[in-house]
Amino acid sequence: MRQTNTTKLPEYIESDDSLKKYEGIVHNRDARVAELRRLVKGSKKTLSAASNWHKNYGLHLTPKGWTFAEWLPNATNAWLIGDFSKWKRTKAFQLSSDGMGNWTGRFPADSISHGQQYRLSLDWPGGSGERIPTAATCVTRNTTDITAANVIFNAQVWQPPKKFVWRHKRPGKSNLPLIYEAHVGMSQERHCISTFAEFQKSILPRIAKDGYNTIQMMAVMQHPYYASFGYHVTNLFAVNDLFGTPDDFKRLIDAAHALGIRVIIDLVHSHTAPNTVEGLSEMDGTPYIYCHGNDRGLHKAWGSRCFDYGKPQLLALLLSNCKFWLDEYHLDGFRFDGVTSMLYRDHGLNRGFWSNDDYFSVNVDWDAFAYLALANELIKEVNPDAITIAEEVSDIPGITSPVEGSGLGFDYRLAMGVTDYWFKLTDIRDEDWNMGKLWYELTSRRSNEHAISYVESHDQALVGGQSFFFKLAGAEVFNNMSLNATSLVIDRAMALHKMARLATFATAADGYLNFMGNEFGHPEWIDFPTAQNNWSFQYARRQWSLADDANLKYHFLGDFDQAMLDLLFISPNLHLHPCQFIMADESRKLLLFFRNNMLFAFNFHPTRSYNDLEFLCFPGSYRLALDTDSKQFGGFDRVRPDQRYFSTSKRKGNRIDEFLSIYLPCRSAIVLLLESNKRSAAQRIIPT
């Protein structure tokens, strides 16, 4: 039955007439969110107060000794087994049932100690098995040799004698997140799996120096298969033991906060690994305890299990997981992985989203929608300054609208169409690049949505892909990146690499992202060690020596990236103002626009330079703030540095217009800072 609702329409529907016919569906969807909220909250006043799975379940040391609890509705018998029981079922560590699915036990304080390993041992109708508890905060494997077969995982008691002490407060929320996406394991140049401690020592200072204010850490949650890039999570409350201990990760976060850098992690609540012993897949012997039990429970494309977000216990577990990472690790937010896969029953695979009907059809999983809305609601309760980012490709309306406004409540979505378009352009001749289409892709977004723009993330270079620079330069990166080498291919690649980043950064709505090493044009692709490549680390590392070698050209790109971000020092409110379009000239391959007090001029033409490029502007004097063609960035210094430009007036009838004339070389872009202005910067520039 349709729910009656006399409240004002959600903003994203009110501002789009084409969505108003879905008002009834939106109200019914809101009702489902409210229903699941009531189920989770119970008698508690807030979602946060009700989300304590990690405190109610798992192993905990109290003044009266150890307590343990787990929800196992299908179990008939349960024990804790481990080093403390010589891995045998003993009466001393047998659990008792309350008849409602909860199995609990109490043990003397001296019976279990820090560092010991343990599991659950269960019986269920028709079978038995061992499991790692859902709330285990530390899970380790018996070998760090990723080539080993039959690796054994166990929960580990994490109760160090000396409790970790936080020394630095969380930095405040930034108006513009500058996100450095990073993977700890592949962060070193050695053929190895790097650690939190190594990342803190050698990579964190680079990120701070470059000017990024947020680190997006990938693959932090425990996952058995290193080559999965952290997407097949087994233990939601544990850090990956290949990278270090829980305290190692805390030290890294604390060090980042000391530098004013916020830390978010990739949160994988979109699916779960099929592993049974160490995963959630069949926790109590049934395939449906947390997942769909039928075909919907199998994600055939990803080889994983799909959660049933309509189950109250699963909601409690996942919401508590959000709260745990914020509280225990002082994180500053999350990137929610695979949101499209969650929202649609067919996971959005192999189809486009061309009609609004796609967003409101029976293919949409309302329970998944409700979970995401509740997760964002809870996160703001726990830490109002925390940010959430949706990896969502369908562009569903309302994704960054508030939950109370019938939205999903994310702070940002990834502008995935921007990177898709840049990579499409690499397969097109420069002469055929469409400036109007490029401008559309860079700036096209709903007025009430907030987006993070980027040229490339880790996705583009993973397994069969290539980095943007490698797509542009190809095999010449292996032979012609020395200072003395001459290559038109490399010249083009370096020019377009800088221009693409500047155009993306300058038009970004609410934030900018870069993947580790791509700021200096890291070559090749990402390929983790597997049996298929003979367990090679060749492409699962970052070659920082390329950027540090003054005799190679890579450092020019890294230097430019830093200078680009430094624009915010001279125009800190740049992204608080909309872009004002000036020109998109198809024949001349020109793109010009104004933002706040900065003029951005791009000439994508491969051969034509313009000596007296004239266009409408705000009146005043301009200073050259950045030049992609500067020699310090590996360019040809065709524009004199530190020069100033002055607007001139031209009368046309009763109107006086202001014009600027500049020299803009081929395959280059410049940024001009408006130093004096006789009129308001909010004045609209009339396009030529």
Order of alpha helices (4+ residues) and beta strands (2+ residues): alpha-alpha-alpha-alpha-beta-beta-beta-beta-beta-beta-beta-beta-beta-beta-alpha-beta-beta-beta-alpha-beta-beta-beta-alpha-beta-alpha-alpha-beta-beta-alpha-alpha-beta-alpha-alpha-beta-alpha-alpha-alpha-beta-beta-beta-beta-beta-beta-beta-beta-beta
